[in-house]
Amino acid sequence: MNVLVCLAAILFLLMILIGGKKGARSFIALFLNFSVLFLATLFMTDPNADPILLTLIASTIISCITLFFINEVNMKTKTAFLSTIITLAILLFFIIFVTEHTMTQGFGEEEIEELSIFSMYIGVDFVKIGASMIIMSTIGAITDVAISISSPMREILLHNPHISRYSLFKFGLSIGRDILGTNTNTLFFAFFGGYLGLLIWFKDLNYSFGEIVNSMVFSAEMITILCAGIGIALIIPITSWITAFFFIRSRDHHQAK
């Protein structure tokens, strides 16, 4: 416990020193987002609750905290939020389809021994739980990419107020291409680091490469990474177009006055 407090204090001090007031809000947002996820998880244990609906509500609240609480309410956060919601809506149907047809929901055989003392008849739809897990794993990356595109697009408009909508859109795509690879790699290495123990266990069990790839635990995590990567790829043109549309419309509206 003392180690956790010390690490949290170091993180807080660094965020204050580097980020100032925005850094302090970012630190508070971590706990707010954790609280939202914790409450959503608690409500999902109710068999009468819809995990997908709860996840959408939680994702919307997390997006509001991440965008509006940290970066305040302005044009760039509004367009980033709208882009996030549209991308989630598109991605939701794809994720549910993939989860149902790949049958990666539930637990793998590697986890059965630890769960053998518990009852599996808990009345929860594991297909929806699996889809909810992928959505929650995706929301952070999508929101991050959205604000990373809309913010520099606002700056380029301020420095070049006569830029056309198409040129501003192309500028947003150019930024998106630069961060696409790094964000996808971040997701992959986060998986690899989190499941390094599992991969070592696979080696100790003498799993072949084919057995590892076809393992449900491995496949479920890879599907999560791929869906998150698809979300990152989708939100780049969506954010670029929405931001360019609203920024240029706002500029023309002010010039008309």
N, C-alpha and C positions, 0 to 999 in steps of 0.2 A: 504493500500500500504506500509506504514511504517513497519507493522508487517511482510509482505512478504520479504521486503528487509532485515530486521533484522534476520529472520529465514534463509534466503539464506546466509547471511554473517556468521552466526554461523556454518552452514553446511560447507561452504567453509573453514573456519578456522580449523574446526575439520578434514576435509579431508586432508588439508595441513599438520597439525600436525601429523596425524597418517599415512597418505599415502605418504607424501612428493610430489615429482614430479608426481608420478602416481596418487596420490589423486587429484592434480590440474587438470591433464588431465581427470580424471573421472568426475570432476565437470563441465568442459567444455563440455564433451561428453553428459551430461544431456541436455544442451541447443541445441547441434547439433542434437541429436536424436529428441528433441521436434520440431525443425525446419523442419526436414524431415517429421515427422508425420503431421505437420501443412500443409506443401506444398502438401503432398499426399492427405489430406482431401480436400483441395481446388480444386485440379484437379479432384477429384471424383464427384464434383458437376456438371461437364460437362457431359451431357447425351451421348456424343460421346466417352467418355473415358471408358476404361475397368478397373473396380475397382480391379479385380484380378491381372492384369498385373502391375498396379500401386502399389499394395500392395507387390508384389514380388520384384519390384525394390526398394521400400522403405525398405523392410525387409533386402535385400542384403546390402543396404547402412548402415542401422543401425547395422548390424552384423559387417561390416567393421570398423565402428566407435568404436563399443564396443570392438572388438578384436584387431584390428591393431593400432588404435589411442591410446588406453589406454595401451595395453600390448606390443605394437610394433610388427613388422613383424618378426616372428621366426617360428620354426618348430611347436611348440605347438599351436600357434594361427592359423597357416595354416591348421593344421589337425582339429582344432575346427571349423574353418570356413567351411571347406569342409563337415564336419559332420552336421553342421547346415543346409547347403543348401540341402544336401541329405534328411535329416529328413523333412524339409519343403516341398520338392517335393513330398515325400510319403504322408505326412499329408494333403497336399493341396487337393488331390483327395478325401480323406476320408471326409474332412471338407465340401467340396462342396456337396458331396452325402448326408451327414447328414443334411445340411442346407436345401436342396431341399425337403427331405422327411419328416422332422419334421415340416416344415412350421413355423419356429420361427422367420423368417425375418419380418422386419417392426416394428409396434408399437402394444403394448397390449392395452386392453380396459381401463386399469388404466391410460393410457397416452393420451387417446382420447380427454378428456376435455381440456387439455392445448393446443392441436394441432388443435382444431376444427376451429380456425380462419384462418388456413393455407390451401393452396391447396395441395392435395395429388398427383396431376397429374404433377409431376416434371420430368418425363421421366428417372428415375434412376432405375436400376435393384436392388431391395432390397435383392434378394437372393445372388447376388454377394457382395453387401454391408455387409450383415450378415456374409458371409464367410470371407470377408476381415477383419471384426472386430475380428473374432476369431483368424485369423492368426496373426494379430498385437498384440493380447493379449497373444499369445503363444511365439512369437519370443524372448522376453526378458528372459523367463524362460529357453528356449531351449539353447540360447547362454550361459547363466550362467552355466548350467549343463555341456555343452561341454568344456568350459575352466576349470571348476572345476575338470574334469576328466583328461584332457590332461596335465595340469600343474603338478600334482603329479606323473603322469606316466613318465614325463620327469625327475623328481627328482629321482625316483626309478631307472631309467636307468643310471643316472649319478653316483649313489651310488653303483649300481650293474650292471656294464657294460656287464657282461656275462649272464644276464638273457635271457631266451628263449622268443620267440614271444608269445607262448601260456601262459607262466607264466605272462608276462606283460599284456596280454589280460585279464587274470583272475584277476590281480591286479586292472585293470580299472573297471571291473565288480563289484569287492568288494567295490570300492569307490562309484560307482553308486548306489549300494544297500543302502549304508549309507545315501546318500543324497536324495534318491527317496522319502521317506516318508516325510521328512522335507519340501522339495520343494512343494509337493502336498498339504500339510497342509497350506503352505504359500499362495497358490492360493485360497484355500477354505476360509481362514480367511480374505483375502483381499476382497473376494466377500461379506462375511458376514458383514464386517465392512462398506463397501461401500453401501450395501443395507439394513442396519439396520433400517433406516427410513421406507423403503418399508415394511419390515416385521412387524414393529409396526403398520403401516397403515392396513396391512392385518388383524392384531388382532383387530383393532378398527372397521373394517368392518365385523367382525365375520366370517371371512373365515374359513372353515374347512381345515383340513390337506390336504384332497384330492383336494380342490379348490386351495390351495396354490401351491401344486405340479404341478397341471395342468394349472396354470396361465402361459401365454406366457412369461411374463417378467421374472418370476422365472425360467421357463424351459430354456429360452435362455441363462441365466447366468450360469445355471448348465451345459448346453451343452458346453459352453465356458470353464468352469473349467475342465470338463471331457476330452475335446479335448486337452487342455493344458497338462493335466496329461498323456494322451496317448503319446503326443509329448515328454514329459520328459522321459517316460518309453522307448520309441523307441530310443532316442538319446544315451542312456547309452551303449547298445551293439554296436551301430554304431560308436560312438566315440572311444570306447575301441578297436574295431577291426582296424579302420583306423589308429589310433594313434600307436598301436602296429605294424601294417604293415609298416608304413613309418619310424618309429623310428628304428626298427630293420634293415630295408633295408639301412637306412642311416648309421647305425653303421657298418654293414657288408661292405658297400661301402668304408668307411674310413679305415677299417681294411685291405681290399684288397689292398689299396694303400701303 
